[in-house]
Each structure stands twice: as structure tokens, then as C-alpha cells.
């Protein structure tokens, strides 16, 4: 039994494409777990960059100010490098505003060649007095060192993969403590660095590394701690904060997988295993920059640098180090360090912890299994909607994690794996649906053939039914004593309403209108029977010599004959009348029908007596009373079925007897044909595009007066 069950299960899996989907899901899960950067690192980076473009970091504070040695400064004070005494003057100007710390994104590995002692060495043939005067003047490097001692200054140093002239493997560094192990095996290591003179290093309050290695030309991460010649050195941003708040050391926390975090007092920054932090970039801010010229000439606000961290950097043409960040913006390298420093103050950085790929693998497995379970059970359209909903959920989760916690969730790789599984299953569903569609099309073709056959039969029935209704011009050629107009529009192909009119003899015209209960083919058949039987009874009585023609007798006889064989238990409401065309006298029998209306020659509307008997076929032996009226020349009788008063528009509003009465009251002077047309058009305007709910039937009889 178990073997048979497994056989059926595997057959079901093969039929629905599940094995391929499971293999794809498993393959993607293994790739996510095996490859730290995912199976498609380019796609992953593009997604993370998209997060940054869509949700840049909001600049909550302006903790960092960049003093830019820009084109205006170079034009005023000369080309770079400036004499070091000019830099000392710039530092003194900035010190007046009492910044927290100043970072120099400038390398000064050699002595100032514009210093007086350097000039004396290059002028050996000058007069001894000139040489003595030059040597007695203060050295520029000494002046700069003194200025650096008057304010907290952090020097920048660039890590080098290979030595260059002026580089050194030894730097002055402030303590970097480690907790949990030795971080050096995990840190980015540089054999040498390009730094400033030892004299300047000794005068500085700290020294930070200017290291930022772009990935495929885009800068996304910056090391918070690295190593130069075996000595750990914090980044410029970390060192600036340490000096600004007066902390003695930077602490590096190490885990077995690598560096876990870098701490400055209470500030603990999670890092990647190599000690890097993923920078959350904000929009470019022009107010982050101030020209060194404005500082030197006192044009900048007096408190612009107060209680701020300042970075002095070159931004002049040909001197600036431009970097493309994750938002696609080309900015000076100093802007990267400024934004990183601000984000550390805001405690807003990006994280991609090591367990994140396990979470992504779990999400991929869960979503893949969900699709494998769901898609074979639903239609192709529902399956596509399910895939779209799951895709939106995955990318929505990535956006939510990024915006709320700064976590980088690779929704693209998970989505790609789920999509591969879904496409495998959807392809199988497509094959199944195509087969079902072919079967459905065949069934539809047969149904259409049957429907066309039935429609043809109904069309023939409609033609036959409508042909049984009399046409006034054909029924009364040359008649001037009265005028008749009629309308019948079935709600379906065939209807259950009826009207009839014919001459009983030379002076009496019988007219009638009726409404069979129900609709469609049964009602239409009963309508034909009722019309034919009533006419047969009336003409039979009229043909008997000496027999008085009584409207009540005609209706009573027709009621008995119709009720005799009525297995469907249908009934007919009707009004039948006889008009004496010479005198205008009218006799009416109303069998459960709406009361007729009389429109006088003067245009007055009169509602005649309501029904005084039940519909035909309800009470077989009922004796119907007769109503008597006298018409004046020009008077018209208007007989309708409830299809007019109950005509309904798209909002469910009925046409109503009040609207019909109002229309008839304003039709003075219209002939029967025009009156019928006016009612029909007004009902159509009310109904609009809604489907007809009932047959529309109207009969108008006007007595014009005796021909004599």
C-alpha cells in the first residue's frame, strides 16, 4: 500500500513539474549558503544601490563641515601646495571658531620647499647677510606644528599596496584596543602608507587612515580600522570622533568569523568581518562645504565651525580625489568621510550581518516550497497573481528592513530563485491549461452550434409571433372613423404580451391588449393561443345570425376555454373592448389589467375604472362585468402593459405611472402613431443602456367621429 501511494505521489509530482522546481529551489539555496556574496553579486549590489537611491540617509545634524581649498582659494593664494605657514594661518583662523576637531585630508610627506631655510639652501651664492636672515626666519613646518598643537588636529594617511617615494611603513598611532582576539588577520593590511612628516605627526592629536577601495568603481564601504606595517590605525572618521570627544582609545571587538564591531565609548558600530562599515549615503549637501578663502578673509559666519568637526580637503580642479558613491553621485573623497562621520553621530549605518544569508536561504526555501505547493492547485492566472504578490512581499520586506533598521536583505537573489521555481511550475500549468483550453474550446464550439440552432429557432418563433399581430394599415384600409396604433417590443427573442384588433361587423371594432404571466418561449406560446382563441370566440359569436355581441360573453367564454387546458398554470391579464365606430360607444372588460387612460380631444387625461375581475385562467367560472363609456370625436384610449410603468434603468429606478401620465398629458394634438412613438422614446431614454426587464406593449385607439 505504501509503495502504491509513493508511486501515485511521484506520478503527480512529475505531471505537475514539481521535481524540476524542487531541484531549482535546492540549487539556489545551496548557492546562497555557499557563496558569501551570493550567486549574483552584481545583481545584489545593484539592489543595495537602488535602496540608497530611493531612501537616502536624512541629514539629522550638521556635525561636519568641509573647508574646501577650492578654485577661488587657489586663485587668491596661489597654486598648490601652499606654504605651510599659510596652512598654519588657516588653522589659526579656524581655531578662532573653536571646532571640536580638525581633520587634514592632506599629505605632507616632505619638508616645505618654500620655507626660509630651504630657500637659503638653494641660494648658496647669495650674500651672507641674506643667508643669515633666511636662516633666522621661522621654519614653515615649525609654524604649522605650533598651530596644530593649539587645536585638536587629526592627520590623514593613505594606505599603499606598494611603496612610493615618501611612503613609510612606520606611523605614529594612538592606542587601538582589541577584545576577543587579534583582529590583524581579518583587517585590511597595507605594507606602507603615505603620511605627513614625523614632526607634524608628533604635533597632531591623532592620525586616521584615508582608505576607501571602490567595488567595480563604486564606493560602498569604508574600513573603520586597518593595519599599516602591522600597526592598527583607525579611519579618519573614527579618529576625528575619538579626538572630538576626548577618548583615549578605539576598541575593536573580534569574533571567530572576523571583526564584529568598532567601539568609541558608548558608540558601538557593527562592521563587516574585515572591519569595514557599509556607508548609508545621503543627498549631496552644498552647505556642507565652505571655501577656505571665506575662512581666511573672515567672510564665513563667525560660528560656522563652532562645536563641529572640520575636514580640510582639496577640491580645486585637478587636485581633488573624486569618488562615485552608491547613489551614483561623483563627489570628493572628503565628502565620503564627512558623511560617514555624520552617520556615526546619527547612529545610522548599514549592516549586512553574516547570518543574513542564512535568513535569505530560509526565505528562499520557504517561498519556494509555498509556490511548489500552491501553483499546481490553482489556475494559471491565479498562479501568476500569487507570484506577483510574493514578489511584492519579498521586495517590500527588503525595503522595510533597509528603511527601518539599515539591514541589507538581498531580495533580488531570493526573488530570482523563487521565480525560477515558479516559472517551472507555471510552464507545467500552462501545458495543463492549454489542454484544458482546447477541450473548453471544443465544448464552446459545440455549445455555440447548439446556441445558434436555438437562436435560429427562436428567431423563427419571433417572426411567426410578430406576424400574428395585426398591422393597422392592413387591418383597416381606407378607414377614417377611427385610428389605431400599436407597439410590442419583447424583452427577449419572443414575448408574452399581446394585442389585437379587428372588425366584428360593419360598425363594431374589437380591440384587446394582454400580458401573459412569465416570459420567454412558454409565455409566447400561451400568448399565441390566448390571442387566437379569443379571436375565434369573438368572430364565432359575431357570425351567428341574430345573436347579440356581448363583450362579457366573449371574455367569459375565452376564460373557460383557456383554463380548460393549462398545465403550466399560466394566466393572462387583459383588457378587451368593442368600439361602435359610428356612435363612439365603448364597452370594456378588464381582467386584472392596468386601468386604461383616455386622452380627450382637449388634451385632458382621464384614468378609467380599474380592473373589476381577476386575470383569465385564475377563476374558470368568473362572470366578468362590463364597463360602458362614450367617446367624443378626437378622444383616444391608451392601453398599456406593466412593461412600461415597470421599465427599470441601471440605477434600479422604475419609469412609473406618474411619468407616463405626465407624458400623455402633454401630447395634445398628437396622432396615435406619434403618441406611441413619444412613449417609446421616453421609456428608452429612461432605461438607457440597461437590459429590458419586461415586454413593452402599447395600444392607442382614437375615435375620429362618424363618417356621415
N, C-alpha and C positions, 0 to 999 in steps of 0.2 A: 504493500500500500504506500509506504514512504517513497519507494523507488518511483512508483507511478506518479505520485504527487510532485516529486522533483522533476520528472520528465515533463509534466504539463507546465510547471513553473518555468523551466528553461525554454520550452517552446514559446511560451508567452513573452519571455524576455526577448527572444530572437525576433519574434514578429513585431515587437514594438521598438526595436532599436536600442534597447537598454544596455546591452553589453558594450557597445561602442561608446555610449555616453558614460558608463561607469569607468571604462578604460581612460577616456579623456580626463574625467574628473580626477582620477587617481594620479595620472601623469602630471597634471597641473599642481596638485597638492604636493607631490614629491619635489617638483621643481621649486616651488615656493619655499619648502623646508630646506632644500639642499643649497640653494643659491642665496647668499645674504642680500644681494641687491635685486633679487627677483629674476625671473626668466627673461624679462624685457626691461632692462634698466633705463633705456631711453624713454620708453613709454611712462615708466614710473616717474622719472624726473620731469617729464612734460606735464604730468598731472600735478605734481607738487608745485611746479612753477605756475600752473594755472590757478591753484589755490591762492598763491601770493598775489597774482594779478587781480583776482576777483576780490580778495579780502586782505588788503594791505594793513600793516600794523598802524593803529592810530597813535599819533604822537601826543601822549598824555602830558609830557613835560618837555621843556626846552633845556635839558640839563647840560647839553653840549653845544659849544659854539666853535665854529671853524674860522680861524683867522687866515684868510687866503692871501698868499703872496701872488697876486693876480697881475694881469697886464697893466692895470693902472699903477700898481705899486712898482713894477719893473720900469715903467716909463718914467716915473718920478725919481726913483733912487738908483736906477741903473740895472744892467743885466745881472743875472745870477751867475756865480754866487756873490752875495753881498759880503762886504767886510764884516767880520764877526762883531766889531763894535756897533755896527748898525743893528745886528740881531740883538745885542745887549740892550741897545736903546729901545727896541721893540718890546723886549721882555720887561724893561722898566716901565714902559707906558702901560702894558697890560697889568703889571703888578699894582699900579695905582687903583685899579678897579677891584682888587682883592679876589681873584678867581680861586677856586678850590685847588686846582692843579692845572699845569700846562704840559701838554704833550707835544714834542717836536717830531713831526713826520719828515725829518730832515737828517741826512747822514753827513757827518763832518769827520771823515777818517784821517784827513791830513791837516797840517797846520795852515793857518790863513796866510796865503801868499801876499796879501795886501797889508799885512801887519808891518809896523815900522822896522823891526829887526830883520824881516825878510827883505824889505827894500834895501836896507843897509848892506845885506849880504850880496845883493845883485848890483850894487854900485861900488865896487872896490876902488875905482879911480876917482870917486868923489872927494871933495875937500874933507879933511879930518873933522872940521867943525860940523859939517853936515852929518857925517857918520856918527859922531858923538851925540848930536841932537836926536837922530833917529833912534839910536840905542837907548836913549834916556826916556823916550816916549813909552807909554803903557802898551803892552802887547795886547793885540785884539783878543786872542784866545783867553788871556787872563781876565780881560774885561768881561767877556761872555761868562766865564766861570763864576766871577763875582756876582754877576746879575742872576745866575742860576741859583746861587746859594741864598739869595734874598727871597726866593719864592719857590714853592714845590714844583719841580720840573722833572718830567719823565722823558728820557731819550728813547728814540726808536732805533731798532736794529733789524736788519733784514737777514734772514737765514739764507745760506747759499749751499747749493748742492756740490759745487766745486769752487776751489779758491780763485780769487781775482786779486789784482793789485789793491792793497789797502785792507783786505779782509783779515780776520783774526780768528783763531779757534778759542780764544780766551776772552770772556766778558766779565765785567763786574755785575753780579746778580745779587738780588736780595733773597732772603730765605723762601724756599718753596717746600712746604712740609708734605709728607705723604702719609696716608692712613690705609692700612690693609694690605700693604705690599709695595714693591718697587714699580713705579709707573714707567720707568725708562723703556722697558721692552715694548710698550704699547704706543709711546709717544712718537710723533714725527721728529726725526733727528736730522740735524744739519751739521756737517763737518766744521763749517766756518760760518762767520757772519760778517756783514758789513756794518760797522758801528762807528761811533764818534771817538775822538781822541781820548785816551785814558784820563787826561786832565779833566775833560768835560764829564766823563763818566763819574769821576770822583766828586764832582760838584753837583751832580744830579741827585734827586731824591729817589729815583727809580729808573729802571730800564725795561722796556717792553718790546716784544718781538712783533715785527710787521710782516706777518706771513699769511698769505691767502692764495691757495692754489686753486685756480678755476677748474671745474669739471666740464670738459668739452667747450671751453671758452666762456663758461658762465660761473660766476662766483655764488656759491650757495652756503658754504660752511667756512668757519674760521677757527683755527686751533686756539683754545684758551691757554694751553700750556704746551710747550715744545722743548726740545733739547738742542743745545749748541755745544758741540765738543764734549758731551757727557754732562753738561750743566743744564738743569731745568730753568727755563725762562718763561714767565707769563707773557700773554699777549699785551699789546699796548692798552687795550680797553680794560683788561683786568688790573693792570698795574696802575692805570690812572685812577680807578676807583679805590684801590688799596691806599694810594698816596693821599687821595682826597679825603678819605675818612680816617686816615692815620692808623691803619692796621699794620702789625709787624710782619705778617707773612701771608702767603697764599697756601691753602690746604688742598691737596689732591687726594680724593678717595678712590681706592683701587679695589676692583673685584676680580675674580678669576678670569672673567672674559675680557677685562680691559679696564680703562678708566671709567668710573661711574659718575663722578661729579667733581666740580671745582668749587671750593667754598671761600668766601670772604666774610668772616664773621658769621652773621646770621644768614647771609645770602648764599644759597646753595644752588648751583647751576648744573642740572643734569647734562651729561655730554655723551657723545658717541664713544665707542671703545678706544679710539685714538686720541681722545681729549678734545675733539672738535665740538663746536656748537653750531647748530643749524640756525642761521640768522633769519629772523622774521623782518623783512624789509618793509618800510613804509614808503609813502609817496615822497618824491623829491621836494624838499623844502628850501626855498630860496632864502628864507630868513635864518637858516642855519649858518649862512656864510656872512662874513663881514670882511671888507678889504683891509689889508694891513696898512694901506695908505690912510684910511679913515682913522685907524687907531693912532698912527704916528702923528697925524695932524689934528687930533682931538675932535674930529667930526662925528665919531660914533657916540651914541648915548653914554653918559658917564657911568651907568650901572649895567651896561650890556653884558659884561663879563663877571659881574659880582656873583659870588656863590655858584659859579658854573665851572664845568670842566672845559678847558680850551685846548684845541688841537691846531697847531700851526702847520700849514701844509702849502706846497707849491701847486698853484692852479693855472699858472701862466702857460701860454701856448708853447708846446714843445717840451715842457718840464713836468707836466702832470702825468701821473700814473693812472690811466683810465681803466675801469673795470665794468663789465656788464653783469648786473646782478640778476637775481632770479625773476625779477619783474620785467626784465628786458630793457632796463634803463642803463645808459652808459654814464657812469659817474666817477669822480675822482676816488682813488683808494681811501683817502681820508674820510670820505663820506661813509664808507663801509664801517670803519672803526667808530665813527660818530654814532651811526645807527645802532651798532652792536652795544656801545656804551649806554645809549638811551634805553634799549630794550632790556639791558641788565638792571637799570634803575627801575623800569616798569615791571620787571619780572615777567616779561613777555618774550619767550623764545620758543623755538620749535623743537619737538622731540620725536625721535623715532627709536624707541627702546628696542632692545634685542627681542623681547617676547612679541613684538608687533607682528613679525612674520608668522609666528605660531597662531596668533589671532586671525591673520589673513587666511592661513591654511584652513583653520577651523571654519571660518565663514565660507570659504570656497567649498569645503566638503559639505557643510550644512545646506547651502543654497543648491549645490549640485544634486544632492540627494532629494531635495524638495522638488526640483524640476524633473528628476527621473521618476519620482512617484506621481507627480501631478500631470505632466503633459500627456502621457498615454491615456489618461482618464477623461480628457476634455477635448473639445473641438480645436481645430487649427486656429481659428480666430481667438478663442479664449486662451489658448496657449501663448499666442503672440502677446496678448494683453498681459498675461501673467509674467512673461519675460520682461516686458516693458516696465511693469510695476516693480519687479525685483531689481531691475537696473536702476530705476529711480531711487529705490531704497538703499542700494549699495552706495551710489554716489552721494545721496543725501547724508548717509552716515559719515562718509569721508569729509563732507563739508562741515557737518556738525562737530566732529572731533577736532577739525582744524580750527574752526572759529571759537570754540568754547575752551579747548584745552591745549591748543597748539600741537596736537598729535597728528603725525603724518601717516594716514591709513591708505595703503595702495589699493584703492577701489578699482583701478583700471585693470590690474592683473587678475583680481578676483572676478571682475565682470567678464574679462576675456575667457577665463576658464568656464564660468557658468554659461557664457554664450556658446562656446564650443559644444558643451553638453546639450544645451537647448537646441542648437542647430541640428545636431544629430537626431534628437528626438522629434523636432519639428519636421525634418525631412521624412522620417518614418510616418509621422502624422499626415504629411502632405500626400504620400503614396496612398495611405488608407482613405483620406478624404477624396482623393482623385477617383479611387474606385467607387466610393460611395456616391460621388457626384455623377459618375457615369450611370450608375444604377438609378439615381434620382432623376437624371435627365431622361432616361428611358421611360421611367414611370410618369414623369411630367409630360412626355410626348404622348403617351397613351391617354393620360388624363385630358390633355388638350384636344386630342382627337374626339374623346367622348364629350368634352365640353362643347366643342364645335358642332358635333352632331346634335347635342341637346339644344345649343343655341339656334341652330338651323330649324329645329322642330318648334322651338318657342317663337322664332321669328315668323314661321308659317302660321302658328296659332295666333300671333298678334295680328297678322294680316287678315286672317279669317275673322277674328273677333271684331276688328275695326270695320271690316266690310259689312258686318251685320248691322252697324249703326247707320241710321238714315242720314242723308245729306239734304238740308232744307231746299236747295235749288232743285234737286231731282225729285224730292217728295211732293213739292207744291209748285209746279211750273206755272208761271203767269198769275199766281195768287197775289191779290192786292189787299184783301180784307184783313190779313194778319201777316206777321213776320216772325220767323223762328230762327234762332241762332244757338248753337251748342258747341261745347268743348269737352273732350275727355282725354286726359294725359295720364296713362298708367304709371304708377311708381316703379313697376318692374316691366318686363317684356310684355306681360299680359296683366290685366287688372280685373277688379271685382265690381267696379262701378258700371252703371248702365244708364242710358236714356233712350227714349223712343218717342216718335210722334207720327201720326198717320190719320187719314180721314176715315171716319166710320161711315159717313154718307155725304151728301152734298153740303150739309151745313154744320156738321159736328166733327171736330178735330180732337183726337185723344192724344194727350202728351203725358209722359211719366219720366221720373228720374229715380234711381235707386242705388243702394250701396250694400253689397254682399259682405257678410262678416268674413274676416280673413283676407288674405292677399295671395297673389301668385296664381298658379295653374288651377288649384281646386276652386278658388273664388271665381276665376274667369269662366270655368266650365259651368258653374252654377248660375253665373250671370247670363250666359247664353241661353241656358234652359229657362230661367225665370223670364227673360225678355220674350223668348219665343212662345212660352206657354201663356203669358199674359196677353200677347197679341192674338194668339189663337182663340182664347176665351172671348176677348172683346169682339173680334171680327165674326166669330161664330154666333154670338148673340145678335150682332147687328144684321146678320144675314137672315135671321128668322123673321118671316113676314108677320107684321102686327105685334111684334114683341117690343115693349118699351126698353130703351137702353138706359140702364141704371148703373152709375159708377160704383155704388156699393156692391151690387150684384157681381160686377166684374171682379172687383178686388176679393170678395168673399170666395168666389169660385176659384180664382187663381191661388189664393191661400190654401184652399183644401187640396188642390192638385199638387202644389209644390210640397206640402207637408206629407203627402202620401208616401213618397219615396225619397227620403232624405237621410241616407245612412251616416253622413258626416255631420248631421245636426247643424247645418248652416242655416242662417236666417237672412232676411233681406229687409232693410228699411227702405221705404219708398213713398213717393207722393205721385198719385195718378189723378188726372183731371180731364174733363171734357169741356171744350170751349165751343159755345154756339157762335159761329163766326158771323152770323147775321145780327144777333142781338147783343153779343158781348157777355152773355151769362156764362158763368164758370161754376162747375161742380167739382169738388175736390174730395179725395180720401187720403188721409195722412196716416201711414202705417209706421209709426215710431221714427219718423224722419224730422230733420230740422224744419222749422216753420218757414214757408216761402215768404218772399218780400214782394210788395207791389210798389213800383215807381210810377207815380201818376204823371199825366201829361204836363202838369205844372211843376214837376220835379220833386214832389213830396214823397218821402219814403214811409211805407207802412209795413209793420211786421204783422203778418196774418196769424190766424189761430195756430197754436202749436198742435202737436200730434195728439189725436184722441183715440188711438188704437196702438196695439203692440206691433212690432215688426212681423212680417209674413213668416210663417213656419214656427212661430212661438206658440200660438194658441190656434189649433186647427179649426175650431168651430166658432171663432170670434166673428161677431157681426159688426162690420166697420161702419161708423156713421158717415154722413156726407155733409160737407161744408158748401154753402152757396155764396157766390159773390157776383157782383155786377161790375163789369169793366166799362170804363169810359173810353172813347176813342183816344188813342195815344198812350193808354196805360200799358205797363209791362209787368209781367210776372217774372221774378228772378228766383230760380230754384237751384240750390247748391247741395253738394255733399260735404261731410265734415273734413274732407281733404283740404278744403280752402281755409276754413277757420282754424284748423289744427296744423297748418303748414308751419314748419319749425326752421329757424335759422341756426347757424353754427353756435350761437350762444344759448340755445335751448328756448328761445322766445317764440311764442305762438303768434300767428298772424292775427287771430281773434275776430270775433263777430263785430266788435266796435269799429275796427279799421275797415271791415267790409261795408258796414252801414255808412260810415263816413264817406267812403269812395262812391257808393251808389247815390248818396245824397248830392253829390257834386257832378253827376253825369247827365244833368238835364240837357236834352237835345240830342243825345247820342242814340243812334240806332242800335238794335240788338247786336249786330256784328261788332260795332265799335265798343259797345258795353262789355261784351265778352272779352275782347282784346284788352281793354283797360284793366279788367280784373286780373287777367292772366299776367300782364306785365307787372302789376303792382305786387302780386304774390311772388313772382320771380325775383323782384328787387328785394323783397323781404328775406327770401330763402337764401339768396346769394349762391355761394358755391357748395352749400350743404346738400347732402343726398336727400332726395324726396322721401318723405315719410309715409305718404298715402297718395292714392289716386286723386287727381284734380278734375272735378266734373262740375259743369255749369250749363244750365238751360234757361234761355230767355225767350218768353212768348209775348209778343206785342199785338194788341188788337187795334187795327187802324180804323175800324168802323165799317158799316155795311157798304157794299159796293153801290147799292141803289141810292 
